[in-house]
Amino acid sequence: MSTSSIVATVLKWTPFILQGFLLNVVISVIAISVGTLLGTFLGFGQVAHGSVSRLSARAVTQVFRNAPWLVLLFYCIFLIPYSIRVLGTTIILPSWLRATVGFTIPVAANFSEIVRGAIGSVPSGQWEAAEALGYARGATLFRIILPQCYSRMLPPWMNLYALLITATPLASIVGVEEVLSRTQAALQSETQPDLLMPMYGALLLLFFLYAYPISRVSKIFERRFNRA
């Protein structure tokens, strides 16, 4: 194929592939939102005074933080039912939604560590001073400690999101029609070996253009907060 034909073919399939990429973005946004919420509670559990809460939260965090994302994805795809009945109505759970749950679990575990690390980075003297002033532990956490943690958690949280969006093509392995699946479908439709590198190159460029600015902004925040 000539260069112009390759470019024209890549451009022809671009809208089809972008629709798949939009699903990757939707999966990543839902997973980071729910994962952040769950990870916050897990992180609080890791710094709780009660040994049962602390050890339970720590065990859950370490198990899912160190589990391969692809294995969790397979578990969620095959263990979560295809449909559920709520008040007599059957609700279909599509593959992409079950895959989103599979991404949410490791995100929650990793964010739990971010929360624990940020809270642990605040000097213990502030806890002791607040206790001496009569603050309860919960009030100390929410009114004194956490406001200092937001800036420390933001850069690693953004890095976690950048990692998540680049991991979403794993969903293609379990049958989700996202950007990688659509790229492969386009290649199979064209049956031209010359298109292999340009099409996958365009896919790499797409992820780079999306993830690299996030990574750069994260670095800027990190430098700014380190100077503060």
C-alpha positions in Angstrom: 0.0 0.0 0.0 1.2 3.5 -0.7 1.7 6.0 2.2 -1.3 8.0 1.1 -3.5 4.9 1.0 -2.4 4.0 4.5 -3.1 7.5 5.9 -6.5 7.5 4.2 -7.4 4.1 5.6 -6.3 5.1 9.2 -8.4 8.3 8.9 -11.3 6.3 7.6 -11.3 4.1 10.7 -10.5 6.9 13.2 -14.2 7.8 14.2 -14.9 4.0 14.8 -11.8 3.7 16.9 -12.5 7.0 18.8 -15.9 5.6 19.8 -14.1 2.7 21.4 -11.7 5.0 23.1 -14.6 6.9 24.6 -15.6 3.7 26.3 -12.1 3.4 27.8 -12.5 6.9 29.2 -15.9 6.1 30.6 -14.6 2.9 32.3 -11.6 4.8 33.7 -13.6 7.7 35.1 -16.2 5.5 36.8 -13.4 3.2 38.2 -11.3 6.1 39.5 -14.4 7.8 41.1 -15.8 4.7 42.8 -12.3 3.4 43.6 -11.3 6.7 45.2 -14.4 6.6 47.4 -13.8 3.0 48.5 -10.1 3.6 48.9 -10.7 6.6 51.2 -12.7 4.4 53.6 -10.0 1.6 53.4 -7.3 4.2 54.0 -9.1 5.5 57.1 -9.4 1.9 58.2 -5.7 1.5 57.9 -5.0 4.3 60.4 -7.9 3.4 62.8 -7.1 2.8 66.4 -9.1 -0.5 66.6 -6.8 -3.4 65.7 -9.6 -5.3 63.9 -10.5 -2.4 61.6 -6.8 -1.6 61.0 -5.7 -5.2 60.3 -8.8 -5.9 58.1 -8.3 -2.8 56.0 -4.6 -3.5 55.7 -5.2 -7.1 54.6 -7.8 -6.1 52.0 -5.5 -3.4 50.7 -2.5 -5.5 50.4 -4.3 -8.5 48.8 -5.9 -6.4 46.0 -3.0 -4.0 45.6 -0.7 -6.8 44.8 -3.1 -8.9 42.7 -2.6 -8.8 38.9 -5.2 -6.5 37.4 -6.0 -9.0 34.6 -6.8 -11.7 37.2 -9.2 -9.4 39.0 -10.7 -8.5 35.7 -11.4 -12.2 34.9 -12.9 -12.8 38.3 -15.3 -9.9 38.0 -16.3 -10.8 34.4 -17.1 -14.4 35.2 -18.3 -14.1 38.8 -20.6 -11.1 38.5 -23.9 -12.2 37.0 -25.0 -11.1 33.5 -28.2 -9.7 34.9 -29.8 -9.0 38.3 -33.5 -8.6 39.3 -34.5 -5.5 41.2 -38.1 -5.1 42.3 -39.2 -7.6 39.6 -37.2 -5.8 36.8 -34.3 -7.6 35.1 -31.3 -5.3 34.8 -28.6 -6.4 32.3 -25.0 -5.9 33.5 -23.0 -5.4 30.3 -19.4 -6.7 30.0 -17.9 -3.2 30.2 -19.7 -2.5 33.5 -18.4 -5.8 35.0 -14.9 -4.9 33.7 -15.2 -1.5 35.4 -15.7 -3.3 38.7 -12.6 -5.3 38.0 -10.6 -2.0 37.5 -12.3 -0.4 40.5 -10.9 -3.0 43.0 -7.2 -2.4 42.4 -7.8 1.4 42.2 -9.4 1.3 45.6 -6.5 -0.7 47.1 -3.9 1.6 45.6 -5.7 4.8 46.7 -6.0 3.3 50.2 -2.3 3.2 50.4 -2.1 6.8 49.1 -4.5 7.9 51.9 -2.6 6.0 54.5 0.7 7.4 53.3 -0.6 11.0 53.3 -2.0 10.8 56.8 1.2 9.1 58.0 3.3 11.9 56.6 1.7 14.5 58.9 3.9 14.8 62.0 2.5 12.9 64.9 3.0 15.9 67.1 -0.1 17.4 65.5 -2.2 14.5 66.7 -0.8 14.9 70.2 -1.4 18.6 70.2 -5.0 18.2 69.1 -5.6 15.6 71.7 -4.1 17.9 74.4 -6.6 20.6 73.2 -9.5 18.2 73.7 -10.2 17.2 70.0 -11.6 13.8 69.4 -9.7 11.6 67.0 -12.3 12.0 64.3 -12.4 15.8 64.6 -8.6 15.8 64.5 -8.6 13.7 61.3 -11.2 15.7 59.4 -10.4 19.3 60.7 -6.6 19.2 61.1 -4.9 16.3 59.4 -6.9 15.8 56.2 -6.8 19.4 54.9 -3.0 19.0 54.9 -3.3 15.7 53.0 -5.2 16.8 49.9 -2.2 18.4 48.3 0.0 15.4 49.1 -2.6 12.9 47.7 -3.3 14.8 44.4 -0.1 13.9 42.4 -0.1 10.2 43.2 -3.9 10.1 42.5 -3.4 11.6 39.1 -0.6 9.1 38.4 -2.9 6.3 39.4 -5.5 7.6 36.9 -2.9 7.8 34.1 -1.9 4.2 35.0 -5.6 3.2 35.0 -6.4 4.6 31.5 -3.4 2.8 30.0 -4.6 -0.5 31.6 -8.2 -0.3 30.3 -7.3 -2.1 27.0 -7.0 -5.2 29.1 -10.8 -5.2 29.0 -10.6 -6.3 25.3 -9.3 -9.7 26.5 -12.6 -10.4 28.3 -14.7 -9.3 25.3 -15.3 -5.6 25.9 -15.6 -3.7 22.6 -13.2 -0.9 23.6 -10.5 0.9 21.6 -8.1 -2.1 21.2 -10.9 -4.4 20.2 -12.1 -1.9 17.6 -8.6 -1.5 16.2 -8.3 -5.2 15.8 -11.7 -5.4 14.1 -10.6 -2.6 11.7 -7.4 -4.6 10.8 -9.3 -7.8 10.3 -11.7 -5.9 8.0 -9.0 -4.4 5.9 -6.8 -7.6 5.7 -3.8 -5.5 4.9 -0.5 -6.4 6.8 0.9 -2.9 5.9 -1.7 -1.4 8.1 -0.6 -3.2 11.2 2.1 -0.8 12.4 0.2 2.4 11.4 -3.0 1.4 13.2 -1.3 0.3 16.4 0.9 3.4 16.1 -2.2 5.6 16.0 -3.5 3.8 19.0 -0.3 4.4 21.0 -0.5 8.1 20.0 -4.1 8.3 21.2 -3.2 7.0 24.6 -0.1 9.2 24.8 -2.0 12.3 24.0 -4.5 11.5 26.7 -2.2 10.3 29.5 0.9 12.5 29.0 -0.8 15.8 29.9 -2.1 14.2 33.1 1.4 13.0 34.0 2.9 16.4 33.3 0.2 18.2 35.4 0.9 15.7 38.2 4.6 16.5 38.1 3.9 20.3 38.2 1.6 19.8 41.3 4.2 17.6 42.9 7.0 20.2 42.5 4.7 23.0 43.7 3.6 21.1 46.8 7.2 20.1 47.6 8.2 23.8 47.6 5.3 24.7 49.8 
